[in-house]
């Protein structure tokens, strides 16, 4: 993608700071509500089965609209969509913070998700525009961008604990307001302007994929209550399949689809997106249920619960910035990704051994650090492969797809694992052995998903062939 106006070299790293802040905020908004969930449940009247929708309302809107956000970035310019996303996120944060009931809260979370769906693909497109010409700088930029995700996840848990403990849960949403205003002020000054391209916006496709994913998540969340083989579960599940099939059919017919289906003929792009989907499906449920275990079983209040996850996030950031790039250079992205998925599986299995009379130091900390090591090794190579395997002119689409894969994996994984946990006792508040059994079952389910990711990577991902040697003398720069 060509640019009409690019910032001076001296400002590119400041632009990267704003892009990383966008990734930080998008992920923070998925995790900051974790510690606040018990108080939100009490104040707003959420049932145990509906509580996960505080997370899912954001993630389904986010994941379902990401493809549209990527397409709009290519059509209207990434900088313009980046700024629009911040404005929508700001509005959703105000609605969520002022909510006085379940409906208003979920509406605000969905608006936040829509804003994040504009921000995320535009941010990755801007990153590629700024650093794509220099592979060494691009690797460093992607590592810093990737590290912003766990930083946002941990900051969300930590700040959520501080805010819930010493202020009140609405401030977990109001925190977004000043950050969004600063990003809106910096965007015109720091971000490059892109040449708009011709094409139409596939609104129908965006509606179909968002509706299909939302209905599918609803069917899975409600299945334990209604019965997996009940007519209601089967009919709602069938409706989700029909909507997603209609989306695929509409993409095959359109000359300018929201998602060109042929992009998945690249095996590495497809495999990397499957890895991201399964990574989200394993990692986010772990965060969700680990938060609940710390508060509802170990009895930690909001602030200590958020603080308890700081070591894990610090470990992830160090792994992403320091270890993962070096390991990729030494053994290649495929082996690094497989190693990360395998280590993550081991960490989740260890976490599943938690006890109703356990402690943070024995039941949580050691196993959480193992899981963190796995996440740090798996995330960077899968993200890099997903972006680098696409055509240069499809950068916005590729960034939209990889973000969609992770977020939809998160939503569907959390929905499925919530159903597993509820079926094993996680809905019996106050019964510590039952709660622990449910959370343990959830972590075993997440381990199975991570193991499936490792196997899929081994089977599907191809190791790129080395470039042929050249006899030309190196050119000094």
C-alpha positions as CSV (number, residue, x, y, z in Angstrom):
1,X,0.0,0.0,0.0
2,X,1.5,3.3,-1.0
3,X,1.3,6.4,1.1
4,X,0.7,10.0,0.4
5,X,2.3,11.2,3.5
6,X,4.5,9.4,6.0
7,X,5.9,10.8,9.2
8,X,9.7,11.5,9.4
9,X,11.9,8.6,10.5
10,X,12.4,10.2,13.9
11,X,8.6,10.0,14.6
12,X,8.1,6.4,13.5
13,X,8.9,5.0,16.9
14,X,6.6,7.4,18.5
15,X,3.9,6.2,16.1
16,X,4.8,2.6,17.1
17,X,4.2,3.7,20.8
18,X,0.7,4.8,19.9
19,X,0.1,1.6,17.9
20,X,1.3,-0.5,20.8
21,X,-1.0,1.5,23.1
22,X,-3.9,0.6,20.8
23,X,-3.1,-3.1,21.2
24,X,-2.6,-2.6,24.9
25,X,-6.1,-1.0,25.2
26,X,-7.9,-3.5,23.0
27,X,-6.6,-6.4,25.2
28,X,-6.9,-4.5,28.4
29,X,-10.6,-4.1,27.7
30,X,-11.0,-7.8,27.5
31,X,-9.2,-8.5,30.8
32,X,-10.0,-5.4,33.0
33,X,-13.5,-6.7,33.7
34,X,-12.3,-10.0,35.1
35,X,-11.6,-8.9,38.6
36,X,-14.7,-6.7,38.6
37,X,-17.1,-9.5,37.6
38,X,-18.2,-10.5,41.1
39,X,-19.2,-7.0,42.0
40,X,-20.8,-6.3,38.6
41,X,-22.8,-9.6,39.0
42,X,-24.1,-8.4,42.4
43,X,-24.8,-4.8,41.3
44,X,-26.4,-5.5,37.9
45,X,-28.1,-8.8,38.5
46,X,-26.2,-11.1,36.2
47,X,-26.8,-14.8,36.6
48,X,-23.8,-17.1,36.8
49,X,-24.6,-18.4,33.3
50,X,-24.9,-14.9,31.8
51,X,-21.9,-13.5,33.5
52,X,-19.5,-14.5,30.7
53,X,-21.4,-12.3,28.3
54,X,-19.8,-9.3,29.9
55,X,-16.7,-10.6,28.1
56,X,-18.5,-12.2,25.1
57,X,-20.5,-9.1,24.2
58,X,-17.2,-7.3,23.6
59,X,-15.4,-10.2,21.9
60,X,-18.2,-11.2,19.6
61,X,-18.6,-7.7,18.3
62,X,-14.9,-7.3,18.1
63,X,-14.2,-10.5,16.3
64,X,-17.3,-10.3,14.0
65,X,-16.5,-6.8,12.8
66,X,-12.7,-7.2,12.4
67,X,-12.9,-8.2,8.8
68,X,-15.0,-5.1,8.1
69,X,-12.5,-3.0,10.0
70,X,-9.7,-4.4,7.9
71,X,-11.6,-3.8,4.6
72,X,-12.4,-0.2,5.6
73,X,-8.7,0.4,6.4
74,X,-7.8,-0.6,2.9
75,X,-10.7,1.4,1.3
76,X,-10.7,4.6,3.4
77,X,-7.2,4.6,4.8
78,X,-5.8,3.1,8.0
79,X,-5.2,6.4,9.7
80,X,-8.9,7.5,9.3
81,X,-10.3,4.1,10.5
82,X,-7.8,4.1,13.4
83,X,-9.1,7.5,14.6
84,X,-12.7,6.4,14.1
85,X,-12.2,3.3,16.2
86,X,-10.9,5.3,19.1
87,X,-14.0,7.6,19.0
88,X,-16.3,4.5,19.0
89,X,-14.4,2.9,21.8
90,X,-14.7,6.1,23.9
91,X,-18.5,6.2,23.4
92,X,-18.9,2.5,24.3
93,X,-16.8,3.0,27.5
94,X,-19.1,5.8,28.6
95,X,-22.2,3.7,28.0
96,X,-20.7,0.7,29.9
97,X,-19.6,2.8,32.8
98,X,-23.0,4.5,33.2
99,X,-25.0,1.3,32.8
100,X,-27.5,0.5,35.5
101,X,-28.7,-2.9,34.2
102,X,-27.7,-6.0,32.3
103,X,-29.0,-4.7,28.9
104,X,-27.2,-1.4,29.0
105,X,-24.0,-3.0,30.2
106,X,-23.9,-5.5,27.3
107,X,-24.8,-2.7,24.9
108,X,-21.8,-0.7,26.0
109,X,-19.5,-3.7,25.8
110,X,-20.6,-4.4,22.3
111,X,-20.0,-0.8,21.2
112,X,-16.5,-1.0,22.8
113,X,-16.0,-4.2,20.7
114,X,-17.0,-2.4,17.6
115,X,-14.5,0.3,18.2
116,X,-11.8,-2.2,18.9
117,X,-12.7,-3.9,15.6
118,X,-11.8,-0.7,13.8
119,X,-8.6,0.0,15.8
120,X,-6.9,-3.4,15.7
121,X,-6.6,-4.1,11.9
122,X,-5.8,-0.4,11.2
123,X,-3.1,-0.5,13.8
124,X,-1.4,-3.5,12.2
125,X,-1.7,-2.0,8.8
126,X,-0.1,1.2,10.0
127,X,2.7,-0.8,11.6
128,X,3.4,-2.6,8.3
129,X,3.4,0.8,6.5
130,X,5.9,2.3,8.9
131,X,8.3,-0.7,9.2
132,X,7.6,-3.1,6.4
133,X,10.5,-1.9,4.3
134,X,13.1,-3.0,6.8
135,X,12.8,-6.6,8.0
136,X,15.0,-6.1,11.0
137,X,13.0,-3.2,12.2
138,X,9.8,-5.0,11.4
139,X,10.7,-8.0,13.6
140,X,11.5,-5.6,16.5
141,X,8.2,-3.7,15.9
142,X,6.1,-6.8,15.8
143,X,7.8,-8.1,19.1
144,X,7.0,-4.8,20.8
145,X,3.5,-4.8,19.4
146,X,3.0,-8.4,20.6
147,X,4.3,-7.7,24.0
148,X,1.7,-4.9,24.4
149,X,-1.0,-7.7,24.4
150,X,0.1,-9.4,27.6
151,X,1.0,-6.1,29.1
152,X,-2.6,-4.9,28.5
153,X,-3.9,-8.2,29.8
154,X,-2.0,-7.9,33.1
155,X,-2.5,-4.2,33.4
156,X,-6.3,-4.8,33.0
157,X,-6.3,-7.4,35.8
158,X,-4.1,-5.2,38.0
159,X,-5.9,-2.0,37.4
160,X,-9.3,-3.7,37.5
161,X,-8.3,-4.9,41.0
162,X,-7.1,-1.5,42.2
163,X,-10.2,0.3,40.7
164,X,-12.7,-2.3,42.0
165,X,-11.1,-2.3,45.5
166,X,-10.7,1.4,46.0
167,X,-13.1,3.1,43.6
168,X,-16.0,1.2,41.9
169,X,-16.3,-1.0,38.9
170,X,-17.6,1.7,36.5
171,X,-14.2,3.2,36.5
172,X,-12.7,0.2,34.7
173,X,-14.6,1.7,31.7
174,X,-14.0,5.4,32.4
175,X,-10.3,4.7,32.4
176,X,-10.5,4.5,28.6
177,X,-11.7,8.0,28.1
178,X,-8.5,10.0,28.7
179,X,-6.4,7.4,26.8
180,X,-8.7,7.6,23.8
181,X,-8.6,11.4,23.8
182,X,-4.8,11.4,23.8
183,X,-4.7,8.8,20.9
184,X,-7.1,10.9,18.9
185,X,-4.9,14.0,19.4
186,X,-1.7,12.1,18.4
187,X,-3.0,10.2,15.4
188,X,-3.0,13.0,12.8
189,X,0.5,14.1,13.8
190,X,2.2,10.7,13.9
191,X,0.4,8.3,11.5
192,X,1.0,8.0,7.8
193,X,-1.8,8.7,5.3
194,X,-2.7,6.0,2.9
195,X,-4.0,6.3,-0.7
196,X,-7.7,5.3,-0.7
197,X,-8.5,2.3,-3.0
198,X,-11.6,1.6,-5.1
199,X,-14.2,-0.9,-3.9
200,X,-17.4,-1.3,-2.0
201,X,-18.1,-2.2,1.6
202,X,-19.6,-5.6,2.2
203,X,-22.0,-4.7,5.0
204,X,-24.2,-7.8,4.4
205,X,-21.1,-10.0,4.9
206,X,-20.2,-8.2,8.1
207,X,-23.7,-8.6,9.5
208,X,-23.9,-12.3,8.6
209,X,-20.5,-13.2,10.1
210,X,-21.2,-11.2,13.3
211,X,-24.7,-12.7,13.7
212,X,-23.5,-16.2,13.0
213,X,-20.7,-16.0,15.6
214,X,-23.0,-14.4,18.2
215,X,-25.7,-17.0,17.8
216,X,-23.1,-19.8,17.9
217,X,-21.7,-18.5,21.2
218,X,-25.2,-18.1,22.6
219,X,-26.0,-21.8,21.7
220,X,-22.9,-23.1,23.5
221,X,-23.3,-20.9,26.6
222,X,-27.0,-22.0,27.0
223,X,-26.4,-25.6,26.2
224,X,-25.7,-26.8,29.8
225,X,-28.9,-25.2,31.0
226,X,-31.2,-26.3,28.2
227,X,-29.4,-29.6,27.4
228,X,-27.0,-30.3,24.6
229,X,-29.5,-32.5,22.7
230,X,-32.5,-30.2,23.4
231,X,-34.5,-28.8,20.5
232,X,-33.6,-25.3,21.6
233,X,-29.9,-25.9,21.5
234,X,-30.0,-27.8,18.2
235,X,-32.2,-25.1,16.5
236,X,-30.0,-22.2,17.7
237,X,-26.9,-24.1,16.7
238,X,-28.4,-24.8,13.3
239,X,-29.2,-21.1,12.9
240,X,-25.5,-20.2,13.6
241,X,-24.4,-22.7,10.9
242,X,-26.9,-21.3,8.4
243,X,-25.8,-17.8,9.0
244,X,-22.1,-18.6,8.7
245,X,-22.8,-20.7,5.5
246,X,-24.6,-17.7,4.1
247,X,-21.6,-15.6,4.8
248,X,-19.3,-18.0,3.0
249,X,-21.7,-18.2,0.0
250,X,-21.9,-14.4,-0.1
251,X,-18.1,-14.1,-0.2
252,X,-17.9,-16.5,-3.0
253,X,-20.3,-14.5,-5.1
254,X,-19.1,-11.0,-4.6
255,X,-16.5,-9.4,-6.8
256,X,-15.2,-7.4,-3.8
257,X,-15.9,-9.6,-0.8
258,X,-15.3,-8.7,2.8
259,X,-12.9,-11.7,2.9
260,X,-11.4,-13.2,-0.3
261,X,-11.8,-16.9,0.3
262,X,-8.8,-17.7,-1.9
263,X,-6.5,-16.1,0.6
264,X,-6.6,-19.4,2.6
265,X,-5.0,-21.3,-0.2
266,X,-1.8,-20.2,1.3
267,X,-1.2,-23.1,3.7
268,X,1.0,-21.1,6.1
269,X,-1.4,-18.2,6.4
270,X,-4.2,-20.7,7.1
271,X,-2.1,-22.7,9.6
272,X,-1.0,-19.5,11.4
273,X,-4.6,-18.3,11.8
274,X,-5.7,-21.7,13.1
275,X,-2.8,-21.5,15.7
276,X,-4.0,-18.0,16.7
277,X,-7.6,-19.2,17.0
278,X,-6.7,-22.1,19.2
279,X,-4.3,-20.0,21.2
280,X,-7.1,-17.6,22.0
281,X,-9.4,-20.4,22.8
282,X,-7.0,-21.9,25.3
283,X,-5.5,-18.7,26.9
284,X,-8.5,-16.5,27.5
285,X,-10.5,-19.1,29.4
286,X,-7.5,-19.7,31.6
287,X,-7.4,-16.0,32.5
288,X,-11.2,-15.9,33.1
289,X,-11.3,-19.0,35.4
290,X,-8.0,-18.3,37.2
291,X,-9.4,-14.9,38.2
292,X,-12.5,-16.6,39.6
293,X,-10.5,-19.2,41.4
294,X,-8.3,-16.5,43.1
295,X,-11.4,-14.6,44.3
296,X,-14.1,-17.2,44.9
297,X,-12.0,-20.1,46.2
298,X,-8.9,-18.6,47.6
299,X,-10.9,-15.7,48.9
300,X,-8.6,-12.9,47.6
301,X,-10.1,-9.5,47.2
302,X,-10.0,-7.6,44.0
303,X,-6.6,-5.9,44.4
304,X,-4.6,-8.9,45.6
305,X,-6.2,-11.0,42.9
306,X,-5.1,-8.6,40.2
307,X,-1.6,-8.4,41.7
308,X,-1.3,-12.2,41.8
309,X,-1.1,-12.3,38.0
310,X,1.6,-9.7,37.6
311,X,4.5,-12.3,37.7
312,X,2.9,-14.2,34.8
313,X,2.5,-11.2,32.6
314,X,6.0,-9.9,33.3
315,X,7.3,-13.4,32.3
316,X,5.3,-13.2,29.0
317,X,6.6,-9.8,28.1
318,X,10.2,-10.8,28.6
319,X,9.6,-14.0,26.6
320,X,8.1,-12.1,23.7
321,X,10.7,-9.3,23.5
322,X,13.9,-11.3,24.5
323,X,13.4,-15.0,24.1
324,X,11.0,-15.6,21.2
325,X,12.8,-13.6,18.5
326,X,16.1,-15.3,19.4
327,X,14.6,-18.7,19.4
328,X,12.9,-18.0,16.0
329,X,16.3,-17.1,14.6
330,X,17.9,-20.3,16.0
331,X,15.3,-23.0,15.2
332,X,12.7,-21.2,13.0
333,X,9.2,-20.0,13.5
334,X,7.5,-23.4,13.1
335,X,9.5,-25.1,15.8
336,X,9.2,-22.1,18.1
337,X,5.4,-22.2,17.7
338,X,5.2,-25.9,18.3
339,X,7.4,-25.5,21.4
340,X,5.2,-22.7,22.7
341,X,2.0,-24.6,22.2
342,X,3.4,-27.7,23.9
343,X,4.7,-25.7,26.9
344,X,1.4,-23.9,27.2
345,X,-0.4,-27.3,27.3
346,X,1.9,-28.5,30.1
347,X,1.3,-25.3,32.1
348,X,-2.5,-25.6,31.8
349,X,-2.4,-29.3,32.9
350,X,-0.4,-28.2,36.0
351,X,-2.9,-25.4,36.7
352,X,-5.7,-27.9,36.6
353,X,-4.3,-29.6,39.7
354,X,-5.5,-26.6,41.8
355,X,-7.1,-27.4,45.2
356,X,-10.1,-26.0,47.1
357,X,-7.8,-25.4,50.1
358,X,-4.8,-24.4,48.0
359,X,-2.6,-21.3,47.9
360,X,-1.3,-18.9,45.3
361,X,2.3,-19.9,45.9
362,X,1.8,-23.6,45.4
363,X,-1.3,-23.9,43.1
364,X,-1.0,-20.9,40.9
365,X,2.4,-19.2,40.6
366,X,4.6,-22.1,39.3
367,X,2.1,-23.4,36.8
368,X,1.1,-20.0,35.6
369,X,4.8,-19.2,34.8
370,X,5.0,-22.4,32.7
371,X,1.9,-21.4,30.8
372,X,3.2,-17.8,30.4
373,X,6.4,-19.2,28.8
374,X,4.4,-21.2,26.3
375,X,2.2,-18.2,25.4
376,X,5.2,-16.0,24.8
377,X,6.8,-18.5,22.4
378,X,3.6,-19.3,20.5
379,X,2.1,-15.8,20.0
380,X,4.9,-14.0,18.1
381,X,5.7,-16.6,15.4
382,X,2.0,-17.3,14.7
383,X,1.3,-13.6,14.3
384,X,4.4,-13.0,12.2
385,X,3.6,-15.9,9.9
386,X,-0.1,-14.8,9.5
387,X,1.0,-11.3,8.4
388,X,4.0,-12.2,6.2
389,X,2.2,-15.0,4.3
390,X,-0.3,-12.6,2.7
391,X,0.1,-10.5,-0.5
392,X,1.4,-7.0,0.2
393,X,-1.8,-5.5,-1.2
394,X,-3.9,-7.6,1.3
395,X,-2.2,-6.3,4.5
396,X,-5.4,-4.9,5.9
397,X,-7.3,-8.1,5.2
398,X,-4.6,-10.3,6.7
399,X,-4.4,-8.2,9.9
400,X,-8.2,-8.3,10.1
401,X,-8.2,-12.1,9.7
402,X,-5.5,-12.8,12.3
403,X,-7.2,-10.5,14.8
404,X,-10.5,-12.2,14.0
405,X,-9.0,-15.7,14.5
406,X,-7.7,-14.8,18.0
407,X,-10.8,-13.0,19.2
408,X,-13.3,-15.5,17.8
409,X,-11.2,-18.3,19.3
410,X,-11.4,-16.4,22.6
411,X,-15.1,-16.1,22.5
412,X,-15.9,-19.6,21.3
413,X,-13.3,-21.1,23.6
414,X,-14.7,-19.2,26.6
415,X,-18.2,-20.2,25.7
416,X,-17.3,-23.9,25.4
417,X,-15.1,-24.0,28.5
418,X,-17.8,-22.1,30.5
419,X,-20.2,-24.9,29.6
420,X,-17.7,-27.5,30.7
421,X,-17.0,-25.7,33.9
422,X,-20.7,-25.2,34.7
423,X,-21.4,-28.9,34.0
424,X,-18.7,-29.8,36.6
425,X,-19.8,-27.6,39.4
426,X,-18.6,-24.0,38.6
427,X,-22.1,-22.7,39.0
428,X,-22.4,-23.7,42.7
429,X,-21.3,-20.4,44.3
430,X,-20.2,-20.9,47.9
431,X,-19.4,-24.6,47.4
432,X,-15.6,-24.5,47.3
433,X,-15.0,-28.2,46.3
434,X,-17.6,-27.9,43.5
435,X,-16.2,-24.6,42.3
436,X,-12.7,-26.0,42.3
437,X,-13.8,-29.1,40.4
438,X,-15.5,-26.9,37.8
439,X,-12.4,-24.6,37.4
440,X,-10.1,-27.7,37.1
441,X,-12.3,-29.1,34.4
442,X,-12.1,-25.8,32.6
443,X,-8.3,-25.7,32.7
444,X,-8.2,-29.3,31.4
445,X,-10.4,-28.3,28.5
446,X,-8.1,-25.4,27.7
447,X,-5.1,-27.8,27.8
448,X,-6.8,-30.0,25.2
449,X,-7.3,-27.0,22.9
450,X,-3.6,-26.0,23.3
451,X,-2.5,-29.5,22.5
452,X,-4.7,-29.5,19.4
453,X,-2.9,-26.3,18.4
454,X,0.5,-28.0,18.7
455,X,-0.7,-31.0,16.6
456,X,-2.2,-28.8,13.9
457,X,1.0,-26.7,13.6
458,X,3.1,-29.8,13.2
459,X,0.9,-31.3,10.5
460,X,-0.1,-28.2,8.6
461,X,2.5,-25.5,8.9
462,X,5.3,-25.7,6.3
463,X,8.9,-24.6,6.9
464,X,9.8,-22.0,4.3
465,X,12.6,-23.0,2.0
466,X,15.8,-21.0,2.4
467,X,16.5,-18.4,-0.3
468,X,19.0,-19.6,-2.9
469,X,22.5,-18.4,-2.4
470,X,23.8,-15.6,-4.5
471,X,27.3,-14.9,-5.8
472,X,26.8,-11.1,-5.8
473,X,28.9,-9.1,-3.5
474,X,27.0,-7.5,-0.6
475,X,26.0,-3.9,-1.1
476,X,27.1,-1.6,1.7
477,X,24.3,0.6,3.2
